[in-house]
Amino acid sequence: MKNLLKLISNHIGIKVSCLFLAIFLWLYVTSETIMRKNFHIPIRVEISSTVNIVSVSTESVFIGVEGERRAILKAKPEDFSLIVDIKEEKLPGTYTRVIIPDDIKLPSGMNVTNVSPTNITVILKKIKQID
């Protein structure tokens, strides 16, 4: 028992300092507020009822987001959405849209830092009317 007490009380100042340093480092690492992560999300194309989609240059995009650590750790790809709205295009043809970070719906507390690819090309054809 005496040996155990002597072992604990020997160099007590160094041991207490190390304990405080360990607690400080743990608090610093766990309180880091900004975190970055990449997600792969699908693209949904909305079109007019007078045309059909022939092809889309890409079905999904990679996005980089940053935000609060807790929000980033909870986030799943399903929490994000990218809708390319070309409903105003009622004629057949090839249409290219630039994808900007504001086009992506994401959970609060996050910002989009990058998008790849940065544009999408959609080819539309006219719907044939059956008489």
N, CA, C and O atoms as a GROMACS GRO file, in nm:
protein
  524
    1MET      N    1   0.082  -0.119   0.000
    1MET     CA    2   0.000   0.000   0.000
    1MET      C    3   0.086   0.126   0.000
    1MET      O    4   0.056   0.224  -0.069
    2LYS      N    5   0.196   0.122   0.080
    2LYS     CA    6   0.285   0.237   0.086
    2LYS      C    7   0.350   0.262  -0.050
    2LYS      O    8   0.369   0.377  -0.090
    3ASN      N    9   0.385   0.154  -0.120
    3ASN     CA   10   0.449   0.168  -0.251
    3ASN      C   11   0.354   0.231  -0.352
    3ASN      O   12   0.395   0.313  -0.434
    4LEU      N   13   0.229   0.195  -0.347
    4LEU     CA   14   0.129   0.251  -0.437
    4LEU      C   15   0.109   0.400  -0.409
    4LEU      O   16   0.102   0.480  -0.502
    5LEU      N   17   0.100   0.437  -0.281
    5LEU     CA   18   0.084   0.576  -0.243
    5LEU      C   19   0.207   0.658  -0.283
    5LEU      O   20   0.195   0.772  -0.328
    6LYS      N   21   0.324   0.599  -0.266
    6LYS     CA   22   0.448   0.667  -0.304
    6LYS      C   23   0.455   0.683  -0.456
    6LYS      O   24   0.501   0.786  -0.505
    7LEU      N   25   0.410   0.583  -0.531
    7LEU     CA   26   0.411   0.589  -0.677
    7LEU      C   27   0.319   0.700  -0.726
    7LEU      O   28   0.352   0.771  -0.821
    8ILE      N   29   0.204   0.715  -0.664
    8ILE     CA   30   0.107   0.818  -0.704
    8ILE      C   31   0.157   0.957  -0.666
    8ILE      O   32   0.146   1.049  -0.746
    9SER      N   33   0.211   0.973  -0.548
    9SER     CA   34   0.251   1.106  -0.500
    9SER      C   35   0.388   1.150  -0.550
    9SER      O   36   0.421   1.269  -0.540
   10ASN      N   37   0.467   1.061  -0.605
   10ASN     CA   38   0.599   1.095  -0.657
   10ASN      C   39   0.582   1.175  -0.786
   10ASN      O   40   0.512   1.131  -0.877
   11HIS      N   41   0.645   1.291  -0.797
   11HIS     CA   42   0.638   1.380  -0.914
   11HIS      C   43   0.493   1.421  -0.945
   11HIS      O   44   0.452   1.421  -1.061
   12ILE      N   45   0.419   1.455  -0.844
   12ILE     CA   46   0.277   1.487  -0.859
   12ILE      C   47   0.255   1.609  -0.949
   12ILE      O   48   0.156   1.614  -1.022
   13GLY      N   49   0.344   1.705  -0.945
   13GLY     CA   50   0.329   1.825  -1.028
   13GLY      C   51   0.334   1.791  -1.178
   13GLY      O   52   0.255   1.842  -1.256
   14ILE      N   53   0.427   1.705  -1.215
   14ILE     CA   54   0.438   1.664  -1.356
   14ILE      C   55   0.314   1.586  -1.398
   14ILE      O   56   0.264   1.606  -1.509
   15LYS      N   57   0.266   1.499  -1.313
   15LYS     CA   58   0.149   1.418  -1.346
   15LYS      C   59   0.024   1.504  -1.362
   15LYS      O   60  -0.055   1.481  -1.454
   16VAL      N   61   0.004   1.600  -1.275
   16VAL     CA   62  -0.112   1.689  -1.285
   16VAL      C   63  -0.101   1.775  -1.410
   16VAL      O   64  -0.201   1.798  -1.479
   17SER      N   65   0.019   1.824  -1.440
   17SER     CA   66   0.040   1.903  -1.562
   17SER      C   67   0.008   1.821  -1.686
   17SER      O   68  -0.057   1.871  -1.778
   18CYS      N   69   0.052   1.698  -1.690
   18CYS     CA   70   0.023   1.610  -1.805
   18CYS      C   71  -0.127   1.584  -1.818
   18CYS      O   72  -0.180   1.580  -1.929
   19LEU      N   73  -0.194   1.566  -1.706
   19LEU     CA   74  -0.338   1.545  -1.709
   19LEU      C   75  -0.410   1.667  -1.766
   19LEU      O   76  -0.497   1.652  -1.852
   20PHE      N   77  -0.373   1.788  -1.722
   20PHE     CA   78  -0.434   1.910  -1.776
   20PHE      C   79  -0.402   1.928  -1.924
   20PHE      O   80  -0.488   1.970  -2.001
   21LEU      N   81  -0.280   1.897  -1.963
   21LEU     CA   82  -0.242   1.906  -2.104
   21LEU      C   83  -0.324   1.809  -2.189
   21LEU      O   84  -0.369   1.845  -2.298
   22ALA      N   85  -0.345   1.688  -2.142
   22ALA     CA   86  -0.425   1.589  -2.214
   22ALA      C   87  -0.571   1.635  -2.228
   22ALA      O   88  -0.631   1.620  -2.334
   23ILE      N   89  -0.627   1.689  -2.121
   23ILE     CA   90  -0.765   1.739  -2.125
   23ILE      C   91  -0.776   1.856  -2.223
   23ILE      O   92  -0.871   1.862  -2.301
   24PHE      N   93  -0.680   1.948  -2.219
   24PHE     CA   94  -0.681   2.061  -2.311
   24PHE      C   95  -0.673   2.014  -2.457
   24PHE      O   96  -0.749   2.062  -2.541
   25LEU      N   97  -0.583   1.922  -2.487
   25LEU     CA   98  -0.571   1.872  -2.624
   25LEU      C   99  -0.699   1.801  -2.669
   25LEU      O  100  -0.741   1.818  -2.783
   26TRP      N  101  -0.760   1.724  -2.582
   26TRP     CA  102  -0.885   1.655  -2.616
   26TRP      C  103  -0.995   1.757  -2.647
   26TRP      O  104  -1.068   1.742  -2.744
   27LEU      N  105  -1.007   1.860  -2.564
   27LEU     CA  106  -1.107   1.963  -2.587
   27LEU      C  107  -1.081   2.038  -2.718
   27LEU      O  108  -1.175   2.068  -2.791
   28TYR      N  109  -0.956   2.066  -2.747
   28TYR     CA  110  -0.921   2.137  -2.870
   28TYR      C  111  -0.959   2.055  -2.994
   28TYR      O  112  -1.017   2.109  -3.088
   29VAL      N  113  -0.927   1.928  -2.994
   29VAL     CA  114  -0.955   1.843  -3.109
   29VAL      C  115  -1.105   1.822  -3.128
   29VAL      O  116  -1.154   1.827  -3.241
   30THR      N  117  -1.178   1.798  -3.021
   30THR     CA  118  -1.321   1.770  -3.034
   30THR      C  119  -1.404   1.895  -3.059
   30THR      O  120  -1.518   1.885  -3.105
   31SER      N  121  -1.351   2.013  -3.028
   31SER     CA  122  -1.429   2.135  -3.049
   31SER      C  123  -1.400   2.201  -3.183
   31SER      O  124  -1.454   2.308  -3.211
   32GLU      N  125  -1.317   2.141  -3.266
   32GLU     CA  126  -1.289   2.198  -3.398
   32GLU      C  127  -1.422   2.214  -3.470
   32GLU      O  128  -1.493   2.116  -3.492
   33THR      N  129  -1.454   2.336  -3.507
   33THR     CA  130  -1.589   2.363  -3.557
   33THR      C  131  -1.606   2.340  -3.706
   33THR      O  132  -1.716   2.305  -3.749
   34ILE      N  133  -1.502   2.358  -3.786
   34ILE     CA  134  -1.517   2.344  -3.930
   34ILE      C  135  -1.458   2.212  -3.976
   34ILE      O  136  -1.347   2.174  -3.939
   35MET      N  137  -1.534   2.142  -4.059
   35MET     CA  138  -1.491   2.014  -4.114
   35MET      C  139  -1.527   2.011  -4.261
   35MET      O  140  -1.622   2.077  -4.303
   36ARG      N  141  -1.451   1.937  -4.340
   36ARG     CA  142  -1.478   1.924  -4.484
   36ARG      C  143  -1.502   1.778  -4.519
   36ARG      O  144  -1.443   1.687  -4.459
   37LYS      N  145  -1.591   1.757  -4.618
   37LYS     CA  146  -1.621   1.621  -4.662
   37LYS      C  147  -1.674   1.627  -4.805
   37LYS      O  148  -1.732   1.727  -4.847
   38ASN      N  149  -1.654   1.518  -4.881
   38ASN     CA  150  -1.704   1.509  -5.018
   38ASN      C  151  -1.822   1.412  -5.025
   38ASN      O  152  -1.826   1.312  -4.952
   39PHE      N  153  -1.916   1.443  -5.113
   39PHE     CA  154  -2.033   1.358  -5.134
   39PHE      C  155  -2.056   1.338  -5.283
   39PHE      O  156  -2.021   1.424  -5.364
   40HIS      N  157  -2.114   1.226  -5.318
   40HIS     CA  158  -2.153   1.194  -5.456
   40HIS      C  159  -2.305   1.198  -5.456
   40HIS      O  160  -2.370   1.117  -5.390
   41ILE      N  161  -2.364   1.294  -5.532
   41ILE     CA  162  -2.510   1.310  -5.528
   41ILE      C  163  -2.570   1.300  -5.669
   41ILE      O  164  -2.506   1.341  -5.766
   42PRO      N  165  -2.691   1.247  -5.680
   42PRO     CA  166  -2.757   1.237  -5.811
   42PRO      C  167  -2.812   1.371  -5.858
   42PRO      O  168  -2.840   1.461  -5.778
   43ILE      N  169  -2.828   1.382  -5.989
   43ILE     CA  170  -2.888   1.501  -6.050
   43ILE      C  171  -3.030   1.465  -6.096
   43ILE      O  172  -3.051   1.360  -6.156
   44ARG      N  173  -3.124   1.552  -6.067
   44ARG     CA  174  -3.260   1.534  -6.118
   44ARG      C  175  -3.286   1.646  -6.219
   44ARG      O  176  -3.270   1.764  -6.188
   45VAL      N  177  -3.326   1.607  -6.340
   45VAL     CA  178  -3.353   1.704  -6.446
   45VAL      C  179  -3.504   1.719  -6.459
   45VAL      O  180  -3.575   1.621  -6.478
   46GLU      N  181  -3.551   1.842  -6.450
   46GLU     CA  182  -3.693   1.870  -6.469
   46GLU      C  183  -3.712   1.935  -6.605
   46GLU      O  184  -3.646   2.033  -6.639
   47ILE      N  185  -3.806   1.878  -6.684
   47ILE     CA  186  -3.828   1.924  -6.822
   47ILE      C  187  -3.974   1.956  -6.846
   47ILE      O  188  -4.061   1.923  -6.765
   48SER      N  189  -4.000   2.021  -6.958
   48SER     CA  190  -4.136   2.052  -7.001
   48SER      C  191  -4.208   1.923  -7.042
   48SER      O  192  -4.144   1.823  -7.073
   49SER      N  193  -4.340   1.928  -7.040
   49SER     CA  194  -4.418   1.810  -7.079
   49SER      C  195  -4.421   1.790  -7.231
   49SER      O  196  -4.477   1.691  -7.278
   50THR      N  197  -4.363   1.882  -7.307
   50THR     CA  198  -4.366   1.871  -7.453
   50THR      C  199  -4.243   1.802  -7.512
   50THR      O  200  -4.236   1.779  -7.632
   51VAL      N  201  -4.145   1.769  -7.424
   51VAL     CA  202  -4.021   1.706  -7.472
   51VAL      C  203  -3.982   1.588  -7.383
   51VAL      O  204  -4.028   1.576  -7.269
   52ASN      N  205  -3.897   1.502  -7.437
   52ASN     CA  206  -3.838   1.390  -7.364
   52ASN      C  207  -3.688   1.407  -7.358
   52ASN      O  208  -3.630   1.474  -7.442
   53ILE      N  209  -3.626   1.346  -7.259
   53ILE     CA  210  -3.480   1.349  -7.249
   53ILE      C  211  -3.424   1.236  -7.334
   53ILE      O  212  -3.462   1.120  -7.318
   54VAL      N  213  -3.332   1.270  -7.424
   54VAL     CA  214  -3.262   1.170  -7.504
   54VAL      C  215  -3.138   1.125  -7.427
   54VAL      O  216  -3.112   1.005  -7.414
   55SER      N  217  -3.061   1.222  -7.377
   55SER     CA  218  -2.942   1.187  -7.297
   55SER      C  219  -2.906   1.302  -7.204
   55SER      O  220  -2.942   1.418  -7.226
   56VAL      N  221  -2.832   1.265  -7.101
   56VAL     CA  222  -2.780   1.360  -7.003
   56VAL      C  223  -2.631   1.331  -6.991
   56VAL      O  224  -2.591   1.215  -6.980
   57SER      N  225  -2.548   1.435  -6.992
   57SER     CA  226  -2.403   1.415  -6.990
   57SER      C  227  -2.352   1.348  -6.863
   57SER      O  228  -2.251   1.278  -6.866
   58THR      N  229  -2.420   1.368  -6.753
   58THR     CA  230  -2.381   1.302  -6.629
   58THR      C  231  -2.505   1.282  -6.542
   58THR      O  232  -2.596   1.365  -6.542
   59GLU      N  233  -2.507   1.174  -6.469
   59GLU     CA  234  -2.621   1.143  -6.382
   59GLU      C  235  -2.600   1.191  -6.238
   59GLU      O  236  -2.694   1.197  -6.160
   60SER      N  237  -2.474   1.225  -6.205
   60SER     CA  238  -2.445   1.266  -6.068
   60SER      C  239  -2.324   1.359  -6.067
   60SER      O  240  -2.252   1.371  -6.166
   61VAL      N  241  -2.303   1.424  -5.952
   61VAL     CA  242  -2.188   1.513  -5.933
   61VAL      C  243  -2.122   1.483  -5.800
   61VAL      O  244  -2.184   1.430  -5.707
   62PHE      N  245  -1.994   1.519  -5.792
   62PHE     CA  246  -1.922   1.516  -5.665
   62PHE      C  247  -1.923   1.658  -5.611
   62PHE      O  248  -1.894   1.753  -5.682
   63ILE      N  249  -1.958   1.670  -5.483
   63ILE     CA  250  -1.954   1.802  -5.421
   63ILE      C  251  -1.866   1.797  -5.298
   63ILE      O  252  -1.859   1.696  -5.228
   64GLY      N  253  -1.799   1.907  -5.273
   64GLY     CA  254  -1.724   1.924  -5.149
   64GLY      C  255  -1.801   2.021  -5.062
   64GLY      O  256  -1.843   2.127  -5.109
   65VAL      N  257  -1.820   1.985  -4.938
   65VAL     CA  258  -1.891   2.074  -4.845
   65VAL      C  259  -1.806   2.097  -4.721
   65VAL      O  260  -1.722   2.014  -4.685
   66GLU      N  261  -1.829   2.210  -4.658
   66GLU     CA  262  -1.766   2.238  -4.530
   66GLU      C  263  -1.873   2.294  -4.438
   66GLU      O  264  -1.970   2.355  -4.482
   67GLY      N  265  -1.852   2.271  -4.310
   67GLY     CA  266  -1.949   2.322  -4.215
   67GLY      C  267  -1.920   2.273  -4.075
   67GLY      O  268  -1.812   2.224  -4.044
   68GLU      N  269  -2.020   2.289  -3.993
   68GLU     CA  270  -2.006   2.249  -3.853
   68GLU      C  271  -1.980   2.099  -3.844
   68GLU      O  272  -2.040   2.019  -3.915
   69ARG      N  273  -1.890   2.064  -3.757
   69ARG     CA  274  -1.846   1.924  -3.743
   69ARG      C  275  -1.964   1.830  -3.723
   69ARG      O  276  -1.972   1.726  -3.789
   70ARG      N  277  -2.054   1.863  -3.634
   70ARG     CA  278  -2.168   1.774  -3.606
   70ARG      C  279  -2.256   1.756  -3.729
   70ARG      O  280  -2.300   1.645  -3.759
   71ALA      N  281  -2.282   1.865  -3.801
   71ALA     CA  282  -2.366   1.858  -3.921
   71ALA      C  283  -2.300   1.772  -4.028
   71ALA      O  284  -2.367   1.691  -4.093
   72ILE      N  285  -2.172   1.789  -4.048
   72ILE     CA  286  -2.100   1.711  -4.150
   72ILE      C  287  -2.099   1.563  -4.114
   72ILE      O  288  -2.120   1.479  -4.201
   73LEU      N  289  -2.076   1.531  -3.989
   73LEU     CA  290  -2.071   1.390  -3.949
   73LEU      C  291  -2.207   1.322  -3.962
   73LEU      O  292  -2.213   1.202  -3.988
   74LYS      N  293  -2.316   1.396  -3.944
   74LYS     CA  294  -2.452   1.340  -3.956
   74LYS      C  295  -2.498   1.329  -4.101
   74LYS      O  296  -2.587   1.249  -4.132
   75ALA      N  297  -2.439   1.409  -4.190
   75ALA     CA  298  -2.489   1.420  -4.328
   75ALA      C  299  -2.472   1.291  -4.407
   75ALA      O  300  -2.374   1.219  -4.393
   76LYS      N  301  -2.574   1.264  -4.490
   76LYS     CA  302  -2.573   1.150  -4.582
   76LYS      C  303  -2.599   1.205  -4.722
   76LYS      O  304  -2.655   1.314  -4.736
   77PRO      N  305  -2.560   1.132  -4.827
   77PRO     CA  306  -2.585   1.181  -4.963
   77PRO      C  307  -2.732   1.214  -4.989
   77PRO      O  308  -2.762   1.303  -5.068
   78GLU      N  309  -2.824   1.144  -4.924
   78GLU     CA  310  -2.968   1.169  -4.944
   78GLU      C  311  -3.010   1.306  -4.891
   78GLU      O  312  -3.118   1.355  -4.927
   79ASP      N  313  -2.928   1.367  -4.807
   79ASP     CA  314  -2.961   1.498  -4.751
   79ASP      C  315  -2.939   1.612  -4.852
   79ASP      O  316  -2.979   1.725  -4.827
   80PHE      N  317  -2.874   1.581  -4.964
   80PHE     CA  318  -2.841   1.682  -5.064
   80PHE      C  319  -2.925   1.657  -5.189
   80PHE      O  320  -2.962   1.543  -5.218
   81SER      N  321  -2.955   1.763  -5.263
   81SER     CA  322  -3.025   1.745  -5.390
   81SER      C  323  -2.980   1.851  -5.489
   81SER      O  324  -2.951   1.966  -5.453
   82LEU      N  325  -2.976   1.810  -5.614
   82LEU     CA  326  -2.943   1.901  -5.723
   82LEU      C  327  -3.048   1.883  -5.830
   82LEU      O  328  -3.058   1.777  -5.892
   83ILE      N  329  -3.126   1.988  -5.853
   83ILE     CA  330  -3.231   1.984  -5.955
   83ILE      C  331  -3.191   2.081  -6.065
   83ILE      O  332  -3.170   2.200  -6.041
   84VAL      N  333  -3.180   2.028  -6.187
   84VAL     CA  334  -3.152   2.110  -6.303
   84VAL      C  335  -3.286   2.135  -6.371
   84VAL      O  336  -3.346   2.043  -6.427
   85ASP      N  337  -3.332   2.258  -6.365
   85ASP     CA  338  -3.464   2.294  -6.417
   85ASP      C  339  -3.450   2.352  -6.558
   85ASP      O  340  -3.400   2.463  -6.576
   86ILE      N  341  -3.497   2.276  -6.658
   86ILE     CA  342  -3.498   2.327  -6.795
   86ILE      C  343  -3.641   2.319  -6.851
   86ILE      O  344  -3.660   2.293  -6.970
   87LYS      N  345  -3.739   2.342  -6.765
   87LYS     CA  346  -3.879   2.339  -6.807
   87LYS      C  347  -3.912   2.446  -6.909
   87LYS      O  348  -4.004   2.430  -6.988
   88GLU      N  349  -3.838   2.555  -6.908
   88GLU     CA  350  -3.866   2.662  -7.003
   88GLU      C  351  -3.825   2.625  -7.146
   88GLU      O  352  -3.867   2.691  -7.241
   89GLU      N  353  -3.745   2.522  -7.162
   89GLU     CA  354  -3.702   2.477  -7.295
   89GLU      C  355  -3.807   2.382  -7.351
   89GLU      O  356  -3.813   2.266  -7.312
   90LYS      N  357  -3.889   2.430  -7.440
   90LYS     CA  358  -4.000   2.350  -7.493
   90LYS      C  359  -3.969   2.292  -7.632
   90LYS      O  360  -4.048   2.214  -7.685
   91LEU      N  361  -3.854   2.329  -7.689
   91LEU     CA  362  -3.815   2.281  -7.822
   91LEU      C  363  -3.705   2.175  -7.810
   91LEU      O  364  -3.625   2.179  -7.716
   92PRO      N  365  -3.700   2.082  -7.904
   92PRO     CA  366  -3.591   1.984  -7.902
   92PRO      C  367  -3.458   2.054  -7.923
   92PRO      O  368  -3.451   2.160  -7.985
   93GLY      N  369  -3.352   1.994  -7.871
   93GLY     CA  370  -3.219   2.050  -7.889
   93GLY      C  371  -3.126   2.009  -7.777
   93GLY      O  372  -3.161   1.927  -7.692
   94THR      N  373  -3.006   2.068  -7.779
   94THR     CA  374  -2.904   2.041  -7.679
   94THR      C  375  -2.891   2.164  -7.590
   94THR      O  376  -2.872   2.275  -7.639
   95TYR      N  377  -2.901   2.142  -7.461
   95TYR     CA  378  -2.897   2.252  -7.366
   95TYR      C  379  -2.791   2.224  -7.260
   95TYR      O  380  -2.784   2.114  -7.205
   96THR      N  381  -2.708   2.323  -7.234
   96THR     CA  382  -2.602   2.310  -7.134
   96THR      C  383  -2.628   2.410  -7.022
   96THR      O  384  -2.657   2.527  -7.046
   97ARG      N  385  -2.618   2.362  -6.900
   97ARG     CA  386  -2.636   2.446  -6.783
   97ARG      C  387  -2.512   2.436  -6.695
   97ARG      O  388  -2.456   2.328  -6.676
   98VAL      N  389  -2.470   2.550  -6.641
   98VAL     CA  390  -2.360   2.553  -6.546
   98VAL      C  391  -2.417   2.522  -6.408
   98VAL      O  392  -2.519   2.578  -6.367
   99ILE      N  393  -2.350   2.434  -6.337
   99ILE     CA  394  -2.393   2.399  -6.202
   99ILE      C  395  -2.316   2.488  -6.105
   99ILE      O  396  -2.193   2.484  -6.100
  100ILE      N  397  -2.389   2.568  -6.030
  100ILE     CA  398  -2.326   2.655  -5.930
  100ILE      C  399  -2.363   2.605  -5.791
  100ILE      O  400  -2.465   2.539  -5.775
  101PRO      N  401  -2.283   2.636  -5.691
  101PRO     CA  402  -2.313   2.588  -5.555
  101PRO      C  403  -2.453   2.623  -5.506
  101PRO      O  404  -2.512   2.548  -5.428
  102ASP      N  405  -2.507   2.737  -5.550
  102ASP     CA  406  -2.641   2.776  -5.504
  102ASP      C  407  -2.751   2.684  -5.557
  102ASP      O  408  -2.862   2.683  -5.503
  103ASP      N  409  -2.722   2.605  -5.662
  103ASP     CA  410  -2.820   2.511  -5.717
  103ASP      C  411  -2.840   2.389  -5.627
  103ASP      O  412  -2.939   2.318  -5.641
  104ILE      N  413  -2.749   2.366  -5.537
  104ILE     CA  414  -2.751   2.245  -5.454
  104ILE      C  415  -2.820   2.275  -5.322
  104ILE      O  416  -2.781   2.367  -5.250
  105LYS      N  417  -2.922   2.196  -5.292
  105LYS     CA  418  -2.991   2.209  -5.164
  105LYS      C  419  -2.917   2.122  -5.063
  105LYS      O  420  -2.890   2.005  -5.089
  106LEU      N  421  -2.883   2.181  -4.948
  106LEU     CA  422  -2.805   2.109  -4.849
  106LEU      C  423  -2.852   2.144  -4.709
  106LEU      O  424  -2.920   2.245  -4.690
  107PRO      N  425  -2.817   2.062  -4.611
  107PRO     CA  426  -2.859   2.089  -4.473
  107PRO      C  427  -2.801   2.222  -4.422
  107PRO      O  428  -2.699   2.270  -4.471
  108SER      N  429  -2.868   2.279  -4.323
  108SER     CA  430  -2.820   2.406  -4.268
  108SER      C  431  -2.685   2.386  -4.199
  108SER      O  432  -2.653   2.277  -4.150
  109GLY      N  433  -2.609   2.492  -4.197
  109GLY     CA  434  -2.477   2.487  -4.134
  109GLY      C  435  -2.367   2.440  -4.227
  109GLY      O  436  -2.254   2.419  -4.183
  110MET      N  437  -2.398   2.424  -4.358
  110MET     CA  438  -2.299   2.377  -4.454
  110MET      C  439  -2.291   2.470  -4.574
  110MET      O  440  -2.387   2.539  -4.608
  111ASN      N  441  -2.174   2.471  -4.637
  111ASN     CA  442  -2.151   2.545  -4.760
  111ASN      C  443  -2.086   2.453  -4.862
  111ASN      O  444  -2.006   2.367  -4.826
  112VAL      N  445  -2.121   2.471  -4.989
  112VAL     CA  446  -2.058   2.395  -5.095
  112VAL      C  447  -1.927   2.464  -5.132
  112VAL      O  448  -1.925   2.584  -5.158
  113THR      N  449  -1.818   2.388  -5.133
  113THR     CA  450  -1.688   2.445  -5.166
  113THR      C  451  -1.647   2.416  -5.310
  113THR      O  452  -1.575   2.494  -5.372
  114ASN      N  453  -1.693   2.303  -5.364
  114ASN     CA  454  -1.664   2.273  -5.505
  114ASN      C  455  -1.764   2.174  -5.562
  114ASN      O  456  -1.828   2.098  -5.488
  115VAL      N  457  -1.777   2.178  -5.694
  115VAL     CA  458  -1.869   2.090  -5.767
  115VAL      C  459  -1.793   2.035  -5.888
  115VAL      O  460  -1.723   2.109  -5.957
  116SER      N  461  -1.808   1.906  -5.913
  116SER     CA  462  -1.744   1.846  -6.030
  116SER      C  463  -1.835   1.739  -6.088
  116SER      O  464  -1.874   1.648  -6.014
  117PRO      N  465  -1.871   1.745  -6.214
  117PRO     CA  466  -1.838   1.845  -6.314
  117PRO      C  467  -1.915   1.974  -6.289
  117PRO      O  468  -2.010   1.977  -6.211
  118THR      N  469  -1.873   2.080  -6.356
  118THR     CA  470  -1.935   2.210  -6.332
  118THR      C  471  -2.048   2.241  -6.427
  118THR      O  472  -2.115   2.344  -6.413
  119ASN      N  473  -2.071   2.155  -6.525
  119ASN     CA  474  -2.186   2.178  -6.614
  119ASN      C  475  -2.249   2.046  -6.654
  119ASN      O  476  -2.191   1.939  -6.640
  120ILE      N  477  -2.371   2.057  -6.705
  120ILE     CA  478  -2.447   1.940  -6.748
  120ILE      C  479  -2.510   1.973  -6.884
  120ILE      O  480  -2.561   2.083  -6.905
  121THR      N  481  -2.505   1.876  -6.973
  121THR     CA  482  -2.565   1.892  -7.106
  121THR      C  483  -2.679   1.792  -7.119
  121THR      O  484  -2.664   1.673  -7.092
  122VAL      N  485  -2.795   1.844  -7.161
  122VAL     CA  486  -2.915   1.761  -7.176
  122VAL      C  487  -2.961   1.772  -7.321
  122VAL      O  488  -2.973   1.882  -7.376
  123ILE      N  489  -2.987   1.658  -7.383
  123ILE     CA  490  -3.042   1.657  -7.519
  123ILE      C  491  -3.189   1.619  -7.511
  123ILE      O  492  -3.226   1.516  -7.454
  124LEU      N  493  -3.273   1.706  -7.569
  124LEU     CA  494  -3.419   1.686  -7.564
  124LEU      C  495  -3.473   1.658  -7.704
  124LEU      O  496  -3.422   1.709  -7.804
  125LYS      N  497  -3.577   1.577  -7.710
  125LYS     CA  498  -3.648   1.557  -7.836
  125LYS      C  499  -3.796   1.581  -7.812
  125LYS      O  500  -3.845   1.571  -7.700
  126LYS      N  501  -3.864   1.615  -7.920
  126LYS     CA  502  -4.006   1.645  -7.911
  126LYS      C  503  -4.086   1.517  -7.893
  126LYS      O  504  -4.053   1.413  -7.950
  127ILE      N  505  -4.191   1.525  -7.813
  127ILE     CA  506  -4.279   1.410  -7.794
  127ILE      C  507  -4.369   1.398  -7.918
  127ILE      O  508  -4.427   1.496  -7.963
  128LYS      N  509  -4.380   1.278  -7.971
  128LYS     CA  510  -4.464   1.255  -8.088
  128LYS      C  511  -4.610   1.246  -8.043
  128LYS      O  512  -4.643   1.174  -7.948
  129GLN      N  513  -4.694   1.319  -8.112
  129GLN     CA  514  -4.837   1.317  -8.081
  129GLN      C  515  -4.903   1.201  -8.155
  129GLN      O  516  -4.882   1.185  -8.275
  130ILE      N  517  -4.982   1.123  -8.086
  130ILE     CA  518  -5.057   1.013  -8.148
  130ILE      C  519  -5.198   1.062  -8.174
  130ILE      O  520  -5.268   1.106  -8.082
  131ASP      N  521  -5.240   1.054  -8.300
  131ASP     CA  522  -5.375   1.101  -8.336
  131ASP      C  523  -5.477   0.991  -8.327
  131ASP      O  524  -5.595   1.014  -8.354
   0.00000   0.00000   0.00000
